[in-house]
Amino acid sequence: MIKNIVFDMGNVLTAAYLDFFQTFSLKPEECFFIDDTPANIEAAGNLGMDGYVYYGDIEELRMNLKNKIGPSF
C-alpha cells in the first residue's frame, strides 16, 4: 500500500513523516526524500531523513543520488 499525503501550505509535516516511518517500518536515516519545496526537505531533515530539492534538472538529481548512494545508482 502506498500512502499519498496532501497538505495545505503551512501545515506541519512532522506527524506525516513519523506516520510514514512507522507504517513502513523505516528509519529516517535510511530514507532519501525528493521534493520541490525546500521547507518539506528541511522538515524531513529535522527528523534525520536526507533529502534533495528538485528543481526540474534530472541530470542534477541523478548526480546527487550517485553522490549519496554510490556508483551503483
Phi, psi and omega in degrees: 000130177254133180264127171257125182240122181246131181234147170283154178305141176093346179287147178282130185266351186307312182298322180294317179296315179298320177296318178300312180301315182292315182301319185255014178050052182249153172256135182307320182290351177261003183250157175225123187251129178244127181205161180262008180241114182306323181297326179291321177293320178297316179298318177296317180297326178297340178260001178101005180266129177285155181200176184215131175275118183265121181252013175106356180263099185296325179292321176295318177298314180301316180296319178297317179295321177298320179294325181279317189264325182117176186293347180289345181285000000 
